Amino acid sequence: MSETSAISVAHATIEEFTGSIPAGFTGSVPAELDGVFRRLVTEFWEDGSLVPGAVPGIPALLDALDTVPPAGQARLALLLGLLAEAAGPDGGLPAREAVRAGLDRYLRLLGDGRTDAGRGAALLFLLGHFPDDGARILAAVAGTGADEDDLSRLARCLQPYEGADAATRWNLGRVFPSPAVWGLTDEERAANPALDQWLGLPAERAAELWATETRALLAYSGAKAVWAVEHGATVSPFVAPAPEEERSAGAAPAADVFRGHAEAFRCPRCLRPLTAGAEAAVCAGCSAAFPVVDGLLDFHDEPSGPSDPLLAGRYERGLRAGFVRIMGANWGGWVSLDDEDAYLTRQVRPTEGPVLDLAAGAGRWTRVLARSLGEDRVIALDLSAEMLAQLRAKLDRVLTVRGSALELPFGDASLGGVNCWNALQAIPDPEQAIREVGRCLRPGGTFTVLTFRQAADPLYRHFQRKLERQAHRGSFDPEQLTGWLADAGMTVRDLSGPGNFLFVTAVKE
């Protein structure tokens, strides 16, 4: 497309967009507005890339900011943010510079005193793409009433790695969904000098990790903006931590490391029976030995990875809450922790045998299972020794096992039920994990899952996929997931959930 025709198309589509907004419009968004906006987007952007000839039309978008009410400004700011980060010739630099030319306009809109939630979210997403103007942007945003969560995320997006001080670099790996959610204190930094994750890393690798985290934060901001321009204000970004429960003083290792479930366990390599000793469980077939450390059975060859007690302690309030919000489109608080607990309590209907909490993490939903079924009946499995340590400190009667979801250390038809809550999307081969669950479940046993579907809206799906690429976690097509379950011998009894949530209950045939 020539520059002349690109400008002509841009003006035509922008005029259609502005014409779809009634004069003096301040109320609810007309139903047709989002449809017209989507058509405007397709003239400039498609699935993360610039449409050929889009750059010459950007000045017309900037001019339109001065002529439309806040609902239109919100959508234009969202589109401009998409263009600022879009792939294109020269890495998208011409588009980013063309969008950056409107910086004065963006800051003026942000400071005009209007409290439109969608416009505010879209402008913050847009401004996060201009680190060269970071000081000016942050000074302007400071007086707008933006909350601590948004401010800390924006500040981190605008902070180049090369200019970050030691205290900021110390937070490498601890910024999602925002540094404010982590709330790390000077005392915690002083008490955990070994957790300086960038120390000793090659500068190039540290800068790469920094850029990855920045992209994840921008994906979060973009998804929030898409939701807010259509629905309004989001619920509070913070999830209050649950009251601390009394922790055990560290129970002595049980004499029976299988806790009465020896019949269920098998060698994950050859599926032969195991004999448990004080220091290891030994396979009767291939003679493989799996260590027992302080009562923890370890079936995985690889090291657990670096220990970070700050991560385990903030998982529910920080990482988990932010991940669920963007992946499930839970900005309106459609699904609460109480809703999740109620679903598990209602749907887990095990047959005879132990119930496995697969990828149990720090044990939030292991506790739900233990309360409804009894601690003695539940087995918790995870790859992270640090997470399992958190779990064992709260649930010392639950048998904990370190192992892989892809090679479960259980015999065929040995488990009465399996739960995998907010974890299936993080498993490298979810289809294989489902096959393993099907192999191990007894007939009639339930498999309960919380995971996420792919967003239907292409704009929201763009940000969902960006986070998936950064975090190596995916979403699912419900039909594909149902097919995997069927191939593993399970029938779906329930598949539900608002937004992009997928609540699944399947039963072994």
Order of alpha helices (4+ residues) and beta strands (2+ residues): alpha-alpha-beta-beta-alpha-alpha-alpha-alpha-alpha-alpha-alpha-alpha-alpha-alpha-alpha-beta-beta-beta-beta-alpha-alpha-alpha-beta-alpha-beta-alpha-beta-beta-alpha-beta-alpha-alpha-beta-beta
